[in-house]
């Protein structure tokens, strides 16, 4: 997620960068010292969030935002100022600014505001994916994601939907790589979504990283209006891998060639085994008991599905239907709840507590904890141990 920071005071810019990094906020930061630099860069890339000072040489921050809004109507804009000028605040409100921060900026206030901006961007992405998955396309959707608007009519796109049976940090690494290649990449529900507009060799990358990836890849389509079609193709390709229990990458083109007779008569292809409601409840309860006893271990979907004697695809679908949450949502919730208890009752560091609940990477643990609880593990420990 790209964050533009605009301020001509280098000390303030460096301080903001340190605060953002220390709190594990998910931003790729681009810094600029003037509005003219931002307008020039706008032709090359689009930010997801803009944090700008009001007082800058040449065009001020308010004038810049008025210009940027035409290009970025749904981008969260955050203004910084050393002045309590009522006139500035009024102008900011008229421009639809998300927040108005007074310098010197408090760390907790900055983190809260930027976290809210992340949630707003993620909601737009989730809505975009939900509409594509339901087969809907409306041109108004482009305003939510400007990165597609410039490529609306003539660009070619290819979509990959993928899932795997390993820790989410593995997926995040693949998404980061995809973004570095110029792709649009986002986590959505139990899938990870990558849209290419140029060849990025993502299939080779997936195959090289791990052996347990499953990925469905669409044909190339022309124009954003064909993205729902690309989603449908990628999903069908992914479903055949899941149904067969086969890992790897499958393209829709390959699917058509290899499975044409099945594709023409797909009724019942992905039906689940006949099982009673009581058996479903028993299976889910058994799985949850196993998870709670194994939070400190490297849990995988395959491992838990094997423990209850069903295949991973069936188990994943059943778990979501019976509990109204994905398997990984459940595991993450239980790990964070266990961590909260340990933080208040153990003298161990946050690093060691993260390990005890299954997080080998302390940065990943801190980021997930903050997303779920609204504060870092150390902040949680300091605040609530004091209360007790």
C-alpha positions as CSV (number, residue, x, y, z in Angstrom):
1,X,0.0,0.0,0.0
2,X,1.6,3.3,-1.1
3,X,1.7,6.2,1.3
4,X,2.9,9.6,0.0
5,X,4.4,11.9,2.6
6,X,4.8,15.6,1.5
7,X,6.8,17.9,3.7
8,X,9.7,20.2,3.0
9,X,11.1,19.6,6.6
10,X,13.5,16.6,6.3
11,X,13.6,16.1,10.1
12,X,9.8,15.7,10.3
13,X,9.7,13.4,7.3
14,X,12.4,11.1,8.8
15,X,10.6,11.1,12.1
16,X,7.3,10.1,10.5
17,X,9.0,7.3,8.6
18,X,10.5,5.9,11.9
19,X,7.1,6.1,13.7
20,X,5.4,4.3,10.8
21,X,8.0,1.5,10.6
22,X,8.1,1.1,14.4
23,X,4.4,0.4,14.5
24,X,4.4,-2.1,11.6
25,X,2.0,-0.1,9.4
26,X,1.7,-1.8,5.9
27,X,3.0,1.1,3.8
28,X,5.5,1.6,1.0
29,X,6.5,5.2,1.7
30,X,7.3,7.7,-1.0
31,X,8.5,11.1,0.3
32,X,8.4,14.4,-1.5
33,X,9.2,18.0,-0.6
34,X,6.8,19.9,-2.9
35,X,3.4,19.8,-4.5
36,X,4.8,20.2,-7.9
37,X,6.9,17.0,-7.4
38,X,3.7,15.2,-6.4
39,X,1.8,16.3,-9.4
40,X,4.6,15.2,-11.7
41,X,4.8,11.8,-10.0
42,X,1.1,11.3,-10.3
43,X,1.5,10.6,-14.0
44,X,3.7,7.6,-13.1
45,X,1.9,6.1,-10.1
46,X,-1.1,6.5,-7.8
47,X,-0.9,6.6,-4.0
48,X,-3.3,4.8,-1.7
49,X,-3.0,7.4,1.1
50,X,-1.6,11.0,1.1
51,X,-0.2,12.6,4.2
52,X,0.8,16.3,3.5
53,X,1.9,19.4,5.2
54,X,-0.1,22.6,4.5
55,X,2.8,25.0,4.3
56,X,5.1,24.1,1.5
57,X,7.1,26.1,-1.1
58,X,5.0,27.0,-4.2
59,X,1.6,25.4,-4.1
60,X,0.4,24.6,-0.5
61,X,-1.1,21.4,0.7
62,X,-4.7,22.5,0.4
63,X,-4.3,23.6,-3.2
64,X,-2.5,20.3,-3.9
65,X,-5.4,18.2,-2.5
66,X,-7.9,20.1,-4.6
67,X,-5.9,19.1,-7.7
68,X,-5.4,15.5,-6.5
69,X,-9.0,14.8,-5.7
70,X,-10.0,14.8,-9.4
71,X,-7.6,11.9,-9.9
72,X,-8.0,10.2,-6.6
73,X,-11.6,10.7,-5.4
74,X,-11.5,7.8,-2.9
75,X,-8.0,8.3,-1.6
76,X,-7.7,9.2,2.2
77,X,-6.1,12.6,2.5
78,X,-4.5,13.6,5.9
79,X,-3.3,17.2,6.5
80,X,-0.6,18.3,8.8
81,X,-0.2,21.8,10.1
82,X,1.5,23.8,12.8
83,X,-1.4,26.2,12.9
84,X,-4.8,26.1,14.5
85,X,-6.2,28.4,11.8
86,X,-10.0,27.9,11.6
87,X,-9.9,28.9,8.0
88,X,-7.6,26.0,7.2
89,X,-9.9,23.6,9.0
90,X,-12.9,24.9,7.1
91,X,-11.1,24.4,3.7
92,X,-10.0,21.0,4.7
93,X,-13.5,19.9,5.5
94,X,-14.8,21.3,2.2
95,X,-12.2,19.2,0.4
96,X,-13.3,16.1,2.3
97,X,-10.0,15.6,4.2
98,X,-10.0,12.5,6.3
99,X,-8.0,14.0,9.2
100,X,-6.4,17.3,10.2
101,X,-3.2,16.7,12.4
102,X,-1.6,19.5,14.4
103,X,2.2,19.5,14.8
104,X,3.9,18.3,16.8
105,X,2.1,15.1,15.9
106,X,1.6,12.5,18.7
107,X,2.6,8.9,17.8
108,X,-0.7,7.4,19.0
109,X,-2.7,9.9,17.0
110,X,-0.7,9.3,13.8
111,X,-1.0,5.5,14.2
112,X,-4.8,5.7,14.7
113,X,-5.3,8.0,11.7
114,X,-3.2,5.9,9.4
115,X,-4.8,2.6,10.6
116,X,-8.2,4.1,9.8
117,X,-6.9,5.0,6.3
118,X,-5.7,1.4,5.8
119,X,-9.1,0.1,6.7
120,X,-10.8,2.5,4.3
121,X,-8.5,1.4,1.4
122,X,-9.0,-2.3,2.3
123,X,-12.8,-1.9,2.3
124,X,-12.6,-0.4,-1.2
125,X,-10.5,-3.4,-2.4
126,X,-12.8,-5.9,-0.8
127,X,-15.9,-4.3,-2.4
128,X,-14.1,-4.4,-5.8
129,X,-13.3,-8.1,-5.4
130,X,-16.8,-8.9,-4.2
131,X,-18.3,-7.4,-7.3
132,X,-15.9,-9.1,-9.6
133,X,-16.5,-12.5,-7.9
134,X,-20.3,-12.0,-8.4
135,X,-19.8,-11.3,-12.1
136,X,-20.7,-7.6,-11.8
137,X,-18.9,-4.7,-13.6
138,X,-19.8,-1.0,-13.3
139,X,-17.6,1.8,-14.7
140,X,-18.1,3.6,-11.3
141,X,-15.9,0.9,-9.7
142,X,-12.8,2.5,-11.3
143,X,-13.1,5.5,-9.0
144,X,-12.4,3.2,-6.0
145,X,-9.2,2.0,-7.5
146,X,-7.5,4.6,-9.7
147,X,-4.7,2.2,-10.6
148,X,-7.2,0.5,-13.0
149,X,-8.8,3.6,-14.3
150,X,-5.8,4.6,-16.5
151,X,-5.9,1.1,-18.0
152,X,-9.6,0.8,-18.3
153,X,-10.2,0.3,-22.0
154,X,-7.2,-1.0,-24.0
155,X,-5.0,-2.8,-21.5
156,X,-4.8,-6.6,-21.3
157,X,-5.2,-8.2,-17.9
158,X,-4.7,-11.7,-16.5
159,X,-5.9,-12.7,-13.0
160,X,-4.5,-15.3,-10.7
161,X,-6.4,-16.6,-7.6
162,X,-4.3,-18.7,-5.3
163,X,-4.4,-20.3,-1.9
164,X,-2.1,-22.6,0.1
165,X,-1.9,-24.6,3.3
166,X,0.8,-22.7,5.1
167,X,1.4,-19.6,7.3
168,X,0.0,-16.3,6.0
169,X,3.5,-14.7,6.0
170,X,4.3,-16.9,3.0
171,X,1.4,-15.4,1.1
172,X,2.3,-11.9,2.1
173,X,5.8,-12.4,0.7
174,X,4.3,-13.4,-2.6
175,X,1.9,-10.4,-2.6
176,X,4.8,-8.1,-1.9
177,X,6.8,-9.6,-4.8
178,X,3.8,-9.3,-7.1
179,X,3.4,-5.6,-6.3
180,X,7.1,-5.1,-6.9
181,X,6.5,-6.5,-10.4
182,X,3.8,-3.8,-11.0
183,X,0.9,-6.1,-10.4
184,X,-2.2,-5.3,-8.3
185,X,-2.3,-7.8,-5.4
186,X,-4.6,-8.1,-2.4
187,X,-5.8,-10.7,0.1
188,X,-9.5,-11.4,-0.2
189,X,-11.5,-13.9,1.8
190,X,-9.6,-17.2,1.6
191,X,-8.0,-16.3,-1.7
192,X,-5.1,-14.1,-2.7
193,X,-5.7,-12.1,-5.8
194,X,-3.1,-10.9,-8.3
195,X,-4.0,-8.9,-11.5
196,X,-1.2,-8.5,-14.1
197,X,-1.2,-6.1,-17.0
198,X,2.2,-7.2,-18.2
199,X,4.0,-10.5,-18.1
200,X,5.4,-11.0,-14.6
201,X,6.3,-14.7,-14.6
202,X,4.1,-15.1,-11.5
203,X,3.4,-18.8,-12.3
204,X,7.2,-19.5,-12.2
205,X,7.5,-17.6,-9.0
206,X,4.6,-19.5,-7.3
207,X,6.1,-22.8,-8.4
208,X,9.5,-22.0,-7.1
209,X,8.5,-20.7,-3.7
210,X,6.7,-23.7,-2.2
211,X,5.3,-27.0,-3.3
212,X,1.9,-26.6,-1.7
213,X,0.5,-23.6,-3.6
214,X,-2.7,-24.0,-5.6
215,X,-3.3,-21.2,-8.2
216,X,-5.8,-20.8,-10.9
217,X,-4.9,-18.4,-13.8
218,X,-7.3,-16.8,-16.3
219,X,-6.7,-16.1,-20.0
220,X,-5.6,-12.6,-21.0
221,X,-8.6,-10.3,-21.3
222,X,-8.8,-6.8,-22.8
223,X,-10.4,-4.0,-20.8
224,X,-11.4,-3.7,-17.1
225,X,-15.0,-4.7,-18.0
226,X,-13.7,-8.2,-18.7
227,X,-12.2,-8.6,-15.2
228,X,-15.3,-10.5,-13.9
229,X,-14.8,-13.0,-16.8
230,X,-11.1,-13.3,-15.8
231,X,-12.2,-13.9,-12.1
232,X,-14.6,-16.7,-13.2
233,X,-11.9,-18.4,-15.3
234,X,-9.3,-18.2,-12.6
235,X,-11.8,-19.5,-10.0
236,X,-12.7,-22.5,-12.2
237,X,-9.1,-23.4,-12.8
238,X,-8.4,-23.2,-9.0
239,X,-11.5,-25.3,-8.2
240,X,-10.3,-28.2,-10.3
241,X,-7.0,-28.2,-8.5
242,X,-8.8,-28.2,-5.1
243,X,-11.2,-30.9,-6.2
244,X,-8.3,-33.1,-7.4
245,X,-6.1,-32.2,-4.4
246,X,-3.4,-31.2,-6.8
247,X,-0.8,-28.5,-6.0
248,X,0.6,-26.1,-8.6
249,X,-0.6,-23.6,-11.1
250,X,-3.4,-24.3,-13.6
251,X,-4.4,-21.9,-16.4
252,X,-7.9,-21.7,-17.7
253,X,-6.5,-22.5,-21.2
254,X,-5.1,-25.8,-19.8
255,X,-8.4,-26.4,-18.1
256,X,-10.3,-26.1,-21.3
257,X,-7.9,-28.5,-23.1
258,X,-7.7,-31.2,-20.4
259,X,-11.2,-31.1,-19.0
260,X,-13.5,-30.1,-21.8
261,X,-15.9,-33.1,-21.4
262,X,-16.2,-32.3,-17.6
263,X,-16.6,-28.6,-18.2
264,X,-19.5,-29.2,-20.5
265,X,-21.3,-31.2,-17.8
266,X,-20.1,-29.8,-14.5
267,X,-23.2,-30.5,-12.4
268,X,-22.2,-32.2,-9.2
269,X,-18.5,-31.8,-9.9
270,X,-17.7,-30.1,-6.7
271,X,-20.4,-31.6,-4.5
272,X,-19.4,-32.5,-1.0
273,X,-20.0,-36.0,0.5
274,X,-23.3,-36.6,2.1
275,X,-22.9,-36.1,5.8
276,X,-25.3,-35.3,8.6
277,X,-25.5,-32.0,10.5
278,X,-24.4,-33.7,13.8
279,X,-21.4,-35.2,12.0
280,X,-20.5,-31.8,10.7
281,X,-20.7,-30.3,14.3
282,X,-18.5,-33.2,15.7
283,X,-15.9,-32.7,12.9
284,X,-15.6,-29.0,13.5
285,X,-15.5,-29.4,17.3
286,X,-12.7,-32.0,16.9
287,X,-10.8,-29.7,14.6
288,X,-11.1,-26.8,17.1
289,X,-9.9,-28.9,19.9
290,X,-6.9,-29.9,17.9
291,X,-6.1,-26.3,17.0
292,X,-6.3,-25.1,20.6
293,X,-3.9,-27.8,21.7
294,X,-1.5,-26.9,18.9
295,X,-1.4,-23.1,18.8
296,X,2.3,-23.1,19.3
297,X,3.0,-25.4,16.4
298,X,3.1,-24.7,12.7
299,X,-0.6,-25.4,12.0
300,X,-1.6,-25.9,8.4
301,X,-5.0,-26.5,6.8
302,X,-3.8,-29.9,5.5
303,X,-2.7,-31.0,9.0
304,X,-6.0,-30.2,10.6
305,X,-8.0,-31.6,7.7
306,X,-6.0,-34.8,8.0
307,X,-6.6,-35.0,11.7
308,X,-10.4,-35.1,11.1
309,X,-10.0,-37.4,8.1
310,X,-11.3,-35.2,5.3
311,X,-9.6,-33.5,2.4
312,X,-8.5,-29.9,2.8
313,X,-10.9,-28.3,0.3
314,X,-14.0,-30.0,1.9
315,X,-12.8,-29.1,5.4
316,X,-12.1,-25.4,4.4
317,X,-15.6,-25.1,2.9
318,X,-17.3,-26.8,5.8
319,X,-15.5,-24.8,8.4
320,X,-16.5,-21.5,6.8
321,X,-20.1,-22.6,6.4
322,X,-20.5,-24.0,10.0
323,X,-18.6,-21.2,11.8
324,X,-19.2,-18.1,9.6
325,X,-15.4,-17.5,9.6
326,X,-12.5,-18.9,7.6
327,X,-10.2,-21.5,9.2
328,X,-7.3,-19.0,9.3
329,X,-9.5,-16.3,10.9
330,X,-10.3,-18.8,13.6
331,X,-6.7,-19.8,14.2
332,X,-5.6,-16.1,14.2
333,X,-8.3,-15.2,16.7
334,X,-7.4,-18.0,19.1
335,X,-3.7,-17.2,18.8
336,X,-4.2,-13.5,19.6
337,X,-6.5,-14.3,22.5
338,X,-3.9,-16.7,23.9
339,X,-1.2,-14.0,23.4
340,X,-3.3,-11.4,25.3
341,X,-3.6,-13.7,28.3
342,X,0.1,-14.4,28.3
343,X,1.0,-10.7,28.0
344,X,-0.8,-10.0,31.2
345,X,0.3,-13.0,33.2
346,X,3.9,-13.8,32.0
347,X,7.1,-11.9,32.4
348,X,8.3,-13.0,28.9
349,X,9.0,-10.5,26.1
350,X,6.5,-10.0,23.3
351,X,8.9,-11.8,21.0
352,X,8.8,-15.0,23.1
353,X,5.1,-14.8,23.6
354,X,4.6,-14.6,19.9
355,X,6.7,-17.8,19.6
356,X,4.5,-19.5,22.2
357,X,1.4,-18.9,20.2
358,X,2.8,-19.9,16.8
359,X,4.4,-16.8,15.4
360,X,8.1,-17.4,14.5
361,X,8.4,-13.9,13.0
362,X,8.1,-11.1,15.6
363,X,7.3,-8.4,13.1
364,X,4.4,-10.6,11.7
365,X,3.1,-11.2,15.2
366,X,3.2,-7.5,16.1
367,X,1.4,-6.6,12.8
368,X,-1.3,-9.2,13.2
369,X,-1.8,-8.3,16.9
370,X,-2.1,-4.6,16.1
371,X,-4.7,-5.3,13.3
372,X,-6.8,-7.4,15.7
373,X,-6.4,-5.4,19.0
374,X,-5.7,-1.9,17.8
375,X,-2.3,-1.6,19.6
376,X,1.0,-3.4,19.6
377,X,1.7,-6.3,22.1
378,X,3.9,-4.0,24.3
379,X,1.3,-1.3,24.3
380,X,-1.4,-3.8,25.3
381,X,0.9,-5.2,28.1
382,X,1.8,-1.7,29.5
383,X,-1.8,-0.5,29.4
384,X,-3.6,-3.5,31.0
385,X,-1.0,-4.7,33.4
386,X,-1.1,-1.2,34.9
387,X,-4.9,-1.4,35.3
388,X,-4.6,-4.7,37.1
